[in-house]
Amino acid sequence: MAFIGNPYVGINWATIGQYKAQLHNHTTASDGGEDPHDSIDLYNAQGVHVLALTDHDSHVAAAGMPWPWTGLNDINATWENRDPDTLGIIAVPGLEQDRSNHLIYLGTETNPLDGHDAGGTITSSLVKTRDNGGIGWFAHPSHHDRGNNKAFYLPYFDGYSRANGLIGIEIWNRVCETHPDIVGGHDEDLWDLLLTHYIGTRNIWGLSVDDMHQWTRGTDHEGDCGWITILLPAADLNLANVLEALRDGKFLWNYRTARTQTYPTINSITIADNKITIDASNYASIEWISDGEVVGSGTVFNFGATLYNHYARARLINGDALTGTQPISKAYLDGEIVKGTGEGFQTNAFQEDAFQVAQTPTAILEATSGITNNAATVNGKISDDGGADC
């Protein structure tokens, strides 16, 4: 799949729809506090257009996965059915694969547990995602003490392209920000390390999520505090096009620390004369970030000569509420390319197949970071074996 220099190319901002998507949360099907139908109702009341219930696979493989919504009562007699068509919500089947490093998987109309590897590793989870035509991303890297460990992620992003389903990482995770036993839920720094490494060769998108386990934890809001905004024409709003928009980076990311906060809204992004211009509302300031540094401010960013071969991404700030763009790479704005000049891996089918044959999960980890698959022993943090509150 070709490198995308500008994920917003071709968007008619005057007519495009902006659709709120909640894609990482948990219910009583695993370790969440809300029943599936209650979670659906709560998100529906917040104006969510696209919703995936992503319970931990280590739980739902035995207890039952809350899918489809119209059959919830058949799975658990205490759950109530919900009809996404009646609610006007695009229901997305999904789960969090938590047997090794946590991965979010969003699938097709089939049950994501079909053919699931109950003892899954990172590699087997990615193979499953690829083979089922789904998409996935790495959840809450900082929770696994890998917040700035670029080397750990390179073999996976080298081996699995966006076409094969691996689209990016979570850069904001609300529950990891609020949970007393977890250090940090923001990974913009790691994102920038990966973006700089792969410039011109491979896209890595950044996602913001709730990871909701309790709608409100004490005084902290978890539900509806992290999401993405998918950009699609109204006529194209369906499951297949939602997954394609995620592959192509046609979305914004949004984060806030309370549901009462007003988040910045991006009305349009235009590019002309070596400049990116954002029209927005409900913001106090705009930062432009490249290679992990703030390199500009305000509604207009000028690449100039020094950043021509790099990227820029915008972060809009309104108190503790944020909205951000995906990276835009000036050198590649005139069209998509397959290979570029960055140090990143030159993705193609031959190399991906070779990676899958030659690399075992143990070899991958030993070759990159020396971290074992058993995150239960990492600095005394919460276990990855289904009990983690993430």
Buried (B, 14 or more C-beta within 10 A) or exposed (E): BBBBBBBBBEBEBEEBBBBBBBBBBBBBBBBBBBBBBBBBBBBBEEEBBBBBBBBBBBBBBEBBBBBBBBEBEEBBEEBBBBEBEEBEBBBBBBBBBBBBBBBBBBBBEEBBBEEBBEEBBBBBBBBBBBEBEBBBBBBBBBBBBBBBBBBBBBBBBBBBBBEBBBBBBBBBBBBBBBBEEBEBBBBBBBBBBBBBBBBBBBBBBBBBBBBBBBBBBEEBBBBBBBBBBBBBEEEEBEBEBBBBBBBBBBBBBBBBBBEEBEBBBBEBBEBEEBEBBBEBEBBEEBBBBBBBEEBBEEEEBBBEEEBEBBBBBBBBBBBEBBBBBBBBBBBBBEEEBEEBEBEBBBBEEEBBEEBBEEBEBEEBBEEBBEBEBEBBEBEEBBEBBBEBBB
